[in-house]
Amino acid sequence: MSETARRIALVTGGSRGIGKAICERLGRDGIHLLINYRSNSVAAEETLENIRKSGGSGELLPFDVSDRKSIEKVLTEWHEKNRDDYISLLVNNAGITRDSMLMWMQDEEWHDVIDTNLHSVFYITRFLIKNMLMNKYGRIVNVVSLSGQKGLPGQVNYSAAKAGVIGA
């Protein structure tokens, strides 16, 4: 990465919890943040305000990480508006739980968790890695859980998704 290039990070699930802490820390380190969230715009705005108060910069990038078409649409639009920039740091942090014992787990509980926690990592990383490779610089951080190494009762979907990310 050239000395003059602006460092830009996309943090999925960046409005709350671990994602919020990651965004705020990277913002203090001078990295421009793209704060992804799906529905909680109030929390996302608060995260962005905290970054700005600490002297950092950022913007909100709402999209559903479980929806490949939404991912591609929003990231394509961002790149078209920011032709001189590229996202050089990706933090795949977004995640959900839909806990239920396997024998009672509904198909939608399985698919929601797999789509959000595993498929999103594949789709977003695949989209962004091309620019990282062309620019010969990039970092990808995948946030996982101990549940990906040892399953817990009622979390077969979550454990399978996190194990998949670890395996990837």
Wavefront OBJ file of the C-alpha trace (Angstrom):
o trace
v 0.000 0.000 0.000
v 1.408 3.396 -0.920
v 2.223 5.927 1.771
v -0.406 8.343 0.441
v -3.259 5.867 0.057
v -6.165 6.251 2.450
v -6.618 3.176 4.621
v -10.242 2.043 4.569
v -11.820 -0.728 6.620
v -15.195 -2.399 6.287
v -16.454 -3.847 9.561
v -19.575 -5.966 9.199
v -21.863 -5.802 12.191
v -20.012 -2.639 13.165
v -22.792 -0.838 15.020
v -22.837 -2.783 18.283
v -20.836 -5.038 20.565
v -17.476 -6.317 19.366
v -17.967 -4.658 15.966
v -18.494 -1.268 17.567
v -15.334 -1.667 19.658
v -13.361 -2.679 16.563
v -14.655 0.343 14.624
v -13.835 2.766 17.413
v -10.317 1.363 17.817
v -9.556 1.426 14.091
v -10.939 4.962 13.913
v -8.488 6.076 16.608
v -5.723 4.493 14.517
v -6.571 6.770 11.572
v -8.382 4.220 9.436
v -11.493 5.418 7.593
v -14.383 3.181 8.668
v -17.229 1.746 6.659
v -19.640 0.746 9.389
v -21.937 -2.000 8.200
v -25.237 -2.699 9.898
v -28.552 -4.162 8.831
v -31.315 -2.431 10.791
v -30.179 -0.544 13.900
v -29.403 2.864 12.410
v -29.434 4.537 15.837
v -26.609 2.316 17.111
v -24.709 2.765 13.847
v -24.986 6.562 14.067
v -23.742 6.431 17.668
v -20.722 4.381 16.609
v -19.942 6.837 13.816
v -20.304 9.781 16.204
v -17.884 8.150 18.668
v -15.342 7.678 15.875
v -15.657 11.314 14.824
v -15.368 12.545 18.429
v -12.052 10.729 18.729
v -10.761 12.411 15.560
v -11.483 9.563 13.166
v -13.552 9.382 10.019
v -16.134 7.009 8.707
v -19.432 6.454 7.000
v -22.386 4.139 7.322
v -22.780 1.284 4.874
v -26.073 -0.481 5.559
v -26.717 -3.804 3.852
v -27.821 -7.309 4.740
v -24.706 -9.490 4.912
v -26.835 -12.599 4.368
v -27.996 -11.381 0.953
v -25.412 -11.788 -1.852
v -27.246 -9.383 -4.161
v -27.404 -6.696 -1.458
v -23.684 -7.129 -0.764
v -22.744 -6.797 -4.417
v -25.069 -3.843 -5.036
v -23.891 -1.758 -2.081
v -20.184 -2.522 -2.494
v -20.326 -1.866 -6.243
v -22.037 1.486 -5.622
v -19.428 2.394 -2.982
v -16.572 1.569 -5.357
v -18.158 3.577 -8.182
v -18.366 6.644 -5.894
v -14.829 6.114 -4.567
v -12.862 5.151 -7.665
v -9.505 6.236 -6.201
v -9.980 4.173 -3.036
v -10.367 0.542 -2.154
v -11.222 -1.331 1.015
v -7.899 -2.648 2.272
v -9.116 -4.069 5.590
v -12.127 -6.324 6.014
v -13.388 -7.437 9.410
v -16.022 -10.141 8.980
v -17.730 -9.662 12.324
v -21.486 -9.784 11.677
v -23.209 -12.680 13.347
v -26.507 -13.856 14.750
v -27.809 -16.711 16.855
v -31.075 -18.584 16.530
v -30.650 -21.129 19.310
v -32.804 -24.224 19.303
v -32.277 -27.903 19.924
v -31.581 -29.719 16.660
v -34.755 -31.786 16.800
v -36.862 -28.594 17.025
v -34.766 -26.319 14.824
v -36.724 -24.850 11.934
v -35.208 -24.636 8.455
v -35.257 -20.816 8.619
v -33.296 -20.853 11.916
v -30.621 -22.984 10.259
v -30.479 -20.920 7.063
v -30.567 -17.500 8.781
v -27.512 -18.348 10.892
v -25.562 -20.076 8.109
v -26.319 -17.246 5.656
v -25.360 -14.489 8.098
v -22.391 -16.101 9.840
v -20.814 -18.186 7.060
v -22.066 -17.285 3.593
v -21.482 -13.575 4.252
v -17.788 -14.217 4.892
v -17.487 -15.936 1.517
v -19.469 -13.377 -0.501
v -17.942 -10.236 1.010
v -14.393 -11.572 1.021
v -14.672 -12.793 -2.567
v -15.903 -9.357 -3.655
v -13.186 -7.372 -1.859
v -10.173 -9.631 -2.283
v -9.874 -8.788 -5.970
v -8.952 -5.149 -5.223
v -6.665 -6.215 -2.397
v -4.762 -8.487 -4.783
v -4.624 -5.875 -7.568
v -3.286 -3.303 -5.071
v -0.932 -5.864 -3.490
v -2.195 -5.040 -0.019
v -5.058 -6.136 2.158
v -5.977 -7.633 5.492
v -8.914 -9.879 6.337
v -9.950 -10.643 9.905
v -12.674 -13.209 10.549
v -14.299 -13.058 13.973
v -15.225 -16.524 15.206
v -16.192 -18.211 18.450
v -15.064 -21.095 20.587
v -18.402 -22.609 19.544
v -16.762 -23.235 16.176
v -14.333 -25.621 17.870
v -16.685 -27.232 20.334
v -20.417 -27.096 19.820
v -22.863 -26.161 22.531
v -26.356 -27.527 23.090
v -28.914 -25.642 21.033
v -26.327 -24.082 18.743
v -25.768 -26.615 15.982
v -26.367 -23.898 13.377
v -24.071 -21.339 15.046
v -21.335 -23.886 15.735
v -21.484 -25.219 12.170
v -21.227 -21.679 10.748
v -18.304 -20.655 12.954
v -16.514 -23.973 12.295
v -16.963 -23.256 8.593
v -15.326 -19.847 8.966
v -12.444 -21.398 10.918
v -12.035 -24.007 8.184
v -12.087 -21.369 5.459
l 1 2 3 4 5 6 7 8 9 10 11 12 13 14 15 16 17 18 19 20 21 22 23 24 25 26 27 28 29 30 31 32 33 34 35 36 37 38 39 40 41 42 43 44 45 46 47 48 49 50 51 52 53 54 55 56 57 58 59 60 61 62 63 64 65 66 67 68 69 70 71 72 73 74 75 76 77 78 79 80 81 82 83 84 85 86 87 88 89 90 91 92 93 94 95 96 97 98 99 100 101 102 103 104 105 106 107 108 109 110 111 112 113 114 115 116 117 118 119 120 121 122 123 124 125 126 127 128 129 130 131 132 133 134 135 136 137 138 139 140 141 142 143 144 145 146 147 148 149 150 151 152 153 154 155 156 157 158 159 160 161 162 163 164 165 166 167 168
